[in-house]
Amino acid sequence: MTVTFPNLVVKAGFPKTTFHALRKFACSALMNDSVSSAEVAKYVGHSNVTVFYNHYSFLDLGHKLELTRRITGNLGIPLGTESAALS
């Protein structure tokens, strides 16, 4: 799979990539489209959500943005000025 997949991708006319890079992209796209972590974990074949989080927790951008909004709101920092407050 490590050698064959990238060659098949190029042969099909797409930029060279690995299976795992494509898998991470798919997980990211699903999570950014508000599909739950449990659903994505099941879709990609992980036995449970914990295994999924160990590999893909960095993909949950929406969750991180919401936490940032909550934190900055609780500190009285107007939304949109988070980076200025941290510098």
Protein Blocks (a to p, Z undefined) as FASTA:
>chain_A
ZZmmmmmmmmnopacddfklmmmmmmmmmmmnopafklmmmmnopabfklmmmmmmmmmm
mlmmmmmmmmmmmnopaehilmmmmZZ
